[in-house]
Amino acid sequence: MCAHFESIRDPERFKAFFKLELPEKALFDVWPSYESTFIRLKTANTQERDISNNFESLTGSFGLIPHWSKDTKIARHTYNARIETVADKPSFKDAWRLKRLCIIPAEAIYEPDWKSGKAISTKIFRADLKPLGIAGIWTGWRAPSGEILRSFSMLTINADEHALMQRFHKPGEEKRMVAILDENDYFNWLQSTDDSCLKYIKPFEANLLTTRF
């Protein structure tokens, strides 16, 4: 599971890879309940495959805040959604049913490596140094003041057999990893309106990732 990631801070780099403007006020060293960047569908029913025309980049809370929540504290526990249960969990099922799909741009994620017997925070990023595009879901929550606060969660998959990601998390625990999208699937993922989108959720090849302590 991923509770810590590094967002993209260079506006030109963000625009080069995602064809969108980097939102203002996004944080870059991100933990649950922090505000950072996500990309979602802006317009529908179009055949034009230009992400800059069909999608928008926004800021939201890292940790999904469902419409029924009484406050934002739930975001500390809803930053990851298991793909196996996202359709059923009360916190996530409405966003998934409505196919409020998003991409979370990131330079890197951080996971604890336990091979020394202690948790050592490890930076995980693409070997080709391109940004990660992590599959997620988003929603909006109306605060008591009437303001709409957007939020998002990263989707995760089993990583017990993944050559790299099986190294992380405590011994004996199930290994998990965020669902990193192939950049060729960005458009189709965001345009998806049914569960056929699951075909884009697959383990990112281990040799395309690298690590640094």
C-alpha positions, 0 to 999 in steps of 0.5 A, a space after each residue: 500500500 502507498 501512504 507517501 508519494 512525491 508529486 510533480 513540482 516542475 510545471 514544464 515537466 508536468 505539461 510535457 508528459 500530461 499535456 496539462 497545466 500544473 494546478 496551483 497550491 498542490 503539495 509535492 511531498 504527499 501524505 494522507 489528507 494532503 492536497 495534491 494533483 489528480 487528472 480526471 475526465 472533463 468532457 465526454 463523447 469525443 473521439 479526439 485523443 488529445 488529453 489536453 482537450 478532454 481532461 483537466 488537472 485539479 487538486 484534491 485530498 489524498 484519501 477519498 472522502 465519501 459524500 456521507 462522511 461527516 468530516 475529512 478525517 476519513 482521508 487518513 484511512 482511504 488513500 488506497 483502494 484495493 481493486 478486488 473490493 473497490 466496488 463493494 467497500 462503502 468508502 469507495 463503491 459510489 466513486 467506482 460505480 460512477 466510474 470517477 476514474 483518475 490518474 495521479 501523476 507522481 515522480 515516485 512512491 515510497 514503501 518500507 523495505 524490511 529485509 534488514 529487519 527494520 522498515 527502511 523507507 525506499 523511493 520507487 520510480 521509473 527506470 527511464 525517469 518518466 513520471 508515474 501515472 497511477 490509476 485512481 478514483 476521485 469524488 467530491 464532498 460538500 463541507 458544512 460551509 458549502 464548499 466542495 472538496 475533491 479527493 482521490 484514492 490510489 488503486 492497488 493490486 496484489 504484488 506477491 509475485 512481483 519481482 520488485 514489489 514483493 520486497 516491501 511491507 512486513 514479512 508475512 503480510 500480503 504484498 500490494 502495489 499501486 496500479 501504475 498505468 501504461 501511458 498508452 492507456 491513459 486516454 482509454 482509462 479516463 474515458 472508461 464508463 464500465 468495468 472493462 476499464 479493469 483490463 488497464 489495471 495490471 502489474 507494472 513490469 519490475 524491470 521498468 522500475 528502480 529504487 533508491 534508499 
